[in-house]
């Protein structure tokens, strides 16, 4: 444990950031799993809504700095291809 006051604050800030990032990653993974589940069912309407939610979550993750923009582009491309195969 640090002795300097600013270092103590840094430890707290890091812990808070860690929790926020972990929560955001969890939301991202959940939306992607929901999209995969909708695809597995073969329901086009559910897949479309899950696709929109997944793309929105991916874009938010980029904005928050959780995903790199190229990683996000790859994920969006991948789920788009999966959705188009369903059609």
N, C-alpha and C positions, 0 to 999 in steps of 0.2 A: 504494500500500500504506500502511495507516495506521501511525502511530508509537505510538499509545496502546495499552496492553496490552488493555484491554477492547474496543477497536475491532478489534484483531486477532482476538480471540475471536469477536466478532460476525461477522466475515467468515467464519470457519470454521463457525460455527453456520448461517449463511445457506447456505453451500455444502452442508452436510449436509442441511438442510431441503429445498433445491432438488432434490437427488438422490432423497430419499424421496418427494417429491411427484411427480417425474417417473416414478418406478417405479410409484407407485400409479395414476397416470393411464394408464400403459401397460397395466397389468393390467385396468383398467376398459375400455379400448378393445378389448383382446383378447377379453374375455368378451362384449362386445357384438357383435364380429365373429363369434365362434363361434355366438352365437344367430342372427345373420342367415344364417350358413352352414347351420345346422340347418333354418331356415325354408325356405331355397332348395331343400334336398333334399326337403322335404315330409314328413320323418319326425317324427311327433307325439311319440314317446317321447324322442328326442334333443332336440327343441325344448323339451319340458317341463323336462328336466334343465338345459338351457342357460338357460332362462328363470329357473329358481330360482337358478342361479349368478350370472346377471346382476343380478337384484334384490338378492341378498346383497352383491355387489360395489358396487352403487350405494349401498346403505345404509351400507356401510363407508366409502365415499368421503365421504358427508355427515358421518359421525362424525369423520373425520380432517380435515374442513374443506376438502376438495378441491373438492367440489360444494356449491352452495347448495341448501337443502332444496326450493325450488320447481323448480330445474333437475332435481333428482333425481325429483321427482314427475312432471314432464313426461316424462322419459325412461322411467320405469316405466309410465306411462300409454301411451306410444307403443308399447313392446314388448308390453304386454298386448293392445292392439288388434291388433297384427300376429299374435300367437299365436291370438287368437280368430278371426281371418279364416281361419286354417289349418284350423280345426275344421269 
